[in-house]
Amino acid sequence: MISDYLAFFVELPSSFKDIGSVIPSSRFLVNELVKAMPEKKEPIRILEAGAGTGVLTKKVIDLIQKDDEFHVYEINEKFSKHLEKLLGDLNGKASNVKLFNSDIRELKVEENEKYDVIFCGLPFMNFPPELVDEILEMLIKSLKEGGTLAYFGYLALPKIRQLYVNDKEKKRIKDVLAVLDKYKAKAKNSRRQRVYLNIPPAHGTFLEL
Ligand SMILES: C[S@@+](CC[C@H](N)C(=O)[O-])C[C@H]1O[C@@H](n2cnc3c(N)ncnc32)[C@H](O)[C@@H]1O
């Protein structure tokens, strides 16, 4: 746990735009997000985009069965090494987990490889709206019908940021929020759950296809 925080702090100065948070998600937020896992008897396929130091990854590994498949994408090389060690330390318990030290945009999914659940930890509010659109479109296309995309964001932060940034940045934030709303509107169901016990307080958002 301490090593998770250390790995985060060390990477922050060089990669803040990609990381988008000062510490890993709390267990309260993680526990909320994993409610997206279906209660199913048949094997399921799960994807995580932006695993960081693996707080959610560990929880998902605790919940999956041996026939399930879990793919984990992390762009940052140091975090990927940290994740590789974490998976190795699980002594075979993670044999159905595949780690990709890669941009999530490298993901290629055939029709029969779509996922039941996709967890997305990417810091959308730091990205240009076009990138958020590209990634969300790709993730939604990679979900099975009836599947769930779960992602998180920080409560009130986008509004607070808009108070002290320049006009260009204000527009970027507004446009990112509009892209997120567009995908919420496209989903069969969308719901948002607040989680105050996180730094900063967050929401889990769930889009069901
Ligand atoms: C806010 S952190 C979330 C980490 C972890 N899921 C958590 O909840 O604590 C975002 C993570 O997304 C990764 N990331 C950013 N852009 C990415 C991309 N295009 N593809 C894959 N991972 C990416 C960052 O390196 C970082 O580890």
The ligand as a Tripos MOL2 file, in Angstrom:
@<TRIPOS>MOLECULE
LIG
   27    29     1     0     0
SMALL
NO_CHARGES

@<TRIPOS>ATOM
      1 C1         -6.1360    8.8030  -12.2200 C.3       1 LIG1
      2 S1         -4.9180    7.5510  -12.5680 S.3       1 LIG1
      3 C2         -5.9290    6.1920  -12.0530 C.3       1 LIG1
      4 C3         -5.1540    5.1150  -11.4400 C.3       1 LIG1
      5 C4         -5.9820    4.0490  -10.7210 C.3       1 LIG1
      6 N1         -6.9460    3.4270  -11.6180 N.3       1 LIG1
      7 C5         -6.6750    4.6290   -9.5060 C.2       1 LIG1
      8 O1         -7.9170    4.6600   -9.4970 O.co2     1 LIG1
      9 O2         -5.9930    5.0220   -8.5550 O.co2     1 LIG1
     10 C6         -4.9490    7.4590  -14.3590 C.3       1 LIG1
     11 C7         -4.0320    6.4010  -14.9730 C.3       1 LIG1
     12 O3         -4.2820    6.3520  -16.3880 O.3       1 LIG1
     13 C8         -3.0370    6.1660  -17.0740 C.3       1 LIG1
     14 N2         -3.2480    6.6010  -18.4680 N.ar      1 LIG1
     15 C9         -3.3900    7.8780  -18.9220 C.ar      1 LIG1
     16 N3         -3.5890    7.8910  -20.2450 N.ar      1 LIG1
     17 C10        -3.6080    6.5860  -20.6540 C.ar      1 LIG1
     18 C11        -3.8080    5.9430  -21.9220 C.ar      1 LIG1
     19 N4         -4.0130    6.6620  -23.0330 N.pl3     1 LIG1
     20 N5         -3.7820    4.5980  -21.9810 N.ar      1 LIG1
     21 C12        -3.5580    3.8570  -20.8450 C.ar      1 LIG1
     22 N6         -3.3640    4.4110  -19.6180 N.ar      1 LIG1
     23 C13        -3.3960    5.7440  -19.5150 C.ar      1 LIG1
     24 C14        -2.0670    7.0230  -16.2680 C.3       1 LIG1
     25 O4         -0.7300    6.6660  -16.4920 O.3       1 LIG1
     26 C15        -2.5510    6.7440  -14.8440 C.3       1 LIG1
     27 O5         -1.8890    5.6390  -14.2920 O.3       1 LIG1
@<TRIPOS>BOND
     1     1     2 1
     2     2     3 1
     3     2    10 1
     4     3     4 1
     5     4     5 1
     6     5     6 1
     7     5     7 1
     8     7     8 2
     9     7     9 1
    10    10    11 1
    11    11    12 1
    12    11    26 1
    13    12    13 1
    14    13    14 1
    15    13    24 1
    16    14    15 ar
    17    14    23 ar
    18    15    16 ar
    19    16    17 ar
    20    17    18 ar
    21    17    23 ar
    22    18    19 1
    23    18    20 ar
    24    20    21 ar
    25    21    22 ar
    26    22    23 ar
    27    24    25 1
    28    24    26 1
    29    26    27 1
@<TRIPOS>SUBSTRUCTURE
     1 LIG1         1 GROUP 0 **** ****
